[in-house]
């Protein structure tokens, strides 16, 4: 069983930056794909960025490409999301999630994710 705890959310002005962290416990951190997802009020949860467990392939949704960076530190069992040039449209609850170990499904597909954190709120003011 994998437990995930996010931190780093908050209120920031448009154009600002935040770094989210996700501390993982249980299992072998380097053996499962991980991702960041977000859910804005009235919208479905969707992928923001994901990183696989094999060779470090990375996916970004189009709206954050060039502004957000996902990274994992396997030595610290931690996943990060550096968010720069934030926009009001980035306002959402951000969730960290993990797939089952050594899963060969699509690493950025939300339906492949089975372990979820409690979420951290990000609010970007205009």
Secondary structure, DSSP 8 states (H G I E B T S, - for coil): --EEEEE--EEEETT--EEEEEEEESS-GGGS-EEEEEE-TTS--EEEEEE-SSS--EEE-GGGTTTEEEEEETTTTEEEEEE-S--GGG-EEEEEEEE-TT--S-TT-GGGEEEE---EEEEEE-
